[in-house]
Amino acid sequence: MDYQHLSTLLWREQELLDLLLFKAEEKQYLIVTGKSRWLARIAHEIEVVLDQLRTLEVERAAVTESLAVKLGLDANPSLRQVAEAAPAPWNDLFTKHHETLLVLVTELRTLSDSNRELIEGGLAALDDALLSVRAPSAGTYGASGRTTAGANRAVTLDGAL
């Protein structure tokens, strides 16, 4: 029964990782299209999925530990180790779970990195825009009675003529 329980947990983990991937793609769409109004909501939805994954991970670790004892494995075995030690057909099923989880995690990392770069690029563009619209300083008065900014402007105009 432990084999079935672990397999069920692994299916659930795949579903949650797939949902997390979908949410990350939604987030990317919102970033790219500039629909920042919904970013807080999608961030919350991602946190909910991550909380579910954390809870599932605790249960999966307990079931895996129980199987490790039955299979004669050391404490805290990897899924690959469980797959190698499990009898047929569980060994093949656990190997497939392992491969699928690796693919999903790789896709999530790639998308997460891409989203981070988009956000950082957007923040840099925002900083540049804010710097370009900064109000000019009033300057200080020079010997001629004009402000330094005004004197510089006059010099520039005189030089252009």
C-alpha positions, -999 to +999 in steps of 0.1 A: +000+000+000+029+024+006+039+021-030+004+032-041+004+060-016+037+073-028+026+071-064-006+090-056+015+117-039+038+120-068+009+124-092-004+152-070+030+168-070+031+167-108-003+183-109+007+211-085+040+217-104+020+219-137-003+244-121+026+264-108+041+264-143+007+277-156+007+304-130+043+314-139+033+317-175+003+338-165+027+360-146+050+363-176+020+373-197+010+400-172+046+413-171+050+414-208+017+431-215+022+456-187-010+445-168+006+451-134-028+454-118-031+416-115+005+409-104-004+409-067-032+384-073-010+361-093+017+363-067-009+352-041-021+323-062+015+312-067+021+313-029-011+292-024+003+265-048+037+266-031+021+261+003+003+231-010+036+217-024+053+222+009+025+203+027+027+175+001+064+174+004+062+166+041+037+138+035+058+124+006+089+124+028+071+104+055+059+079+030+093+077+013+109+071+047+085+043+055+093+027+021+131+031+027+128+010+058+110-018+039+134-016+010+165-016+033+176+019+021+193+045+042+172+073+058+159+101+035+165+083+001+160+101-032+131+091-055+157+077-078+170+054-050+135+043-042+128+036-079+160+015-082+151-006-051+114-010-056+099-041-072+083-042-106+061-024-118+067+003-091+104+007-102+093+018-137+065+040-124+087+058-099+114+063-126+088+079-148+076+101-120+112+111-114+118+120-150+086+140-153+093+159-121+128+168-134+113+182-166+087+202-147+112+216-123+136+225-152+108+243-170+098+262-138+134+273-132+137+285-168+104+304-167+112+318-132+146+331-144+129+347-175+103+364-154+130+377-130+149+392-160+117+408-173+109+423-140+145+436-135+145+450-170+112+467-163+126+482-131+157+494-148+136+510-176+114+527-149+145+540-131+158+554-164+124+571-171+123+586-137+158+600-140+150+615-174+119+634-160+136+646-128+128+683-123+157+705-132+174+721-102+170+758-097+208+761-097+227+788-078+234+824-086+267+832-103+287+865-105+265+879-133+233+876-112+220+847-133+215+812-120+242+787-129+217+768-151+207+800-169+244+809-174+252+775-188+222+779-212+235+813-223+269+800-229+255+771-250+234+795-271+263+819-276+285+790-286+259+779-311+258+812-329 
